[in-house]
Each structure stands twice: as C-alpha cells, then as structure tokens.
C-alpha cells in the first residue's frame, strides 16, 4: 500500500482562516473607522449589530444591521452635512 504524502500545511484550504485574509482585515478596518465616526456623532448605540464579515466567496462585508427610522434620518443628516463641508485634498510633499 502506498504511503500518504506528507504535508506541511502550506496551501491546505482546510486550514484557511478568515483572520488571515486581507479581505477580513480590510472589513475590520472599515468597521473601526465607521465606529469611530459613529462614536463622534453620538450614534454608537444606534448600530448594535455593526460588524465585519466575509461572504461565502471571501469578500469583505460590513453588517450595519437593523436601525430605527430615527437613526436612518440622523445618519442621512450626518452624510448630508459631510457633503456640504469643503474637503481639502492633501498635497503630496514632493509636489
């Protein structure tokens, strides 16, 4: 009977972890940035289901969860205000 080939675990899809993927880290970083803005706006308690996730294809997703109509109105107002603010484009040092 032939011997089983030995594996070092490298490239073994059965050992894949979402925590090791760049998509997971991007989703987590986006949630952290959104969380910080929601805290600054006093809306952190309005998004109890906010979390980073990956779909079945490994694409990063941000789960906002259900929100009340009042929360949706406040979020829309916050976004409107941000669009009304003049945005400065940072200049590169070598320009």
C-alpha atoms as one frame of an Amber mdcrd trajectory, in Angstrom:
protein
   0.000   0.000   0.000   1.472   3.404  -0.966   2.401   5.806   1.800   0.423
   9.006   2.197   2.349  12.112   1.059   3.403  14.324   3.916   2.040  17.875
   4.090   3.445  20.836   5.919   0.008  22.528   5.883   1.039  25.205   3.380
  -1.655  25.720   0.768  -4.077  23.448   2.562  -7.514  25.026   2.065  -8.934
  23.119   5.013  -6.750  25.222   7.299  -7.901  28.590   5.861  -8.880  31.167
   8.425 -10.717  34.408   7.661  -8.480  36.177  10.155  -5.540  35.517   7.839
  -7.140  37.170   4.794  -6.577  40.727   3.615 -10.314  40.992   2.942 -11.074
  40.318   6.605  -8.576  42.938   7.729  -9.998  45.492   5.254 -13.541  44.856
   6.533 -12.406  45.078  10.149 -10.550  48.339   9.490 -13.600  49.802   7.738
 -15.797  48.877  10.707 -13.326  50.510  13.087 -13.317  53.722  11.010 -17.122
  53.772  10.841 -17.372  53.011  14.547 -15.118  55.969  15.351 -17.301  58.329
  13.306 -20.484  56.971  14.889 -18.985  57.483  18.352 -18.007  61.063  17.465
 -21.574  61.669  16.250 -23.043  60.140  19.419 -24.641  57.312  17.438 -22.678
  54.304  18.703 -25.704  52.801  20.477 -27.839  53.108  17.329 -25.878  50.415
  15.479 -25.748  47.432  17.855 -25.230  44.958  15.001 -22.271  46.735  13.348
 -19.642  44.137  12.467 -17.164  42.972   9.857 -17.842  39.764   7.979 -16.886
  37.768   4.900 -19.320  36.243   2.449 -19.044  32.704   1.088 -16.647  33.916
  -1.601 -14.293  35.546   0.895 -15.326  39.114   0.051 -15.356  41.529   2.960
 -18.710  42.936   4.020 -19.851  45.396   6.638 -23.025  44.498   8.506 -24.877
  47.590   9.704 -27.911  45.669  10.922 -31.387  46.983  11.504 -31.809  50.591
  12.529 -34.793  52.675  13.507 -36.232  55.286  11.127 -34.927  57.949  13.520
 -31.415  56.523  13.266 -31.634  56.388   9.460 -32.714  60.049   9.428 -29.814
  61.020  11.703 -27.355  59.093   9.534 -28.718  60.762   6.388 -28.354  64.194
   8.032 -24.774  63.380   9.018 -23.954  62.338   5.462 -25.614  65.476   4.062
 -23.531  67.649   6.385 -20.356  65.878   5.335 -21.174  66.532   1.671 -21.703
  70.235   2.421 -18.304  70.589   4.103 -15.442  71.796   1.919 -12.961  68.996
   1.510  -9.289  69.760   1.291  -7.227  67.406  -0.794  -3.946  66.723   0.995
  -0.944  67.681  -1.074   1.972  65.359  -1.502   5.246  66.586  -0.060   7.078
  66.248  -3.384   4.521  68.414  -5.305
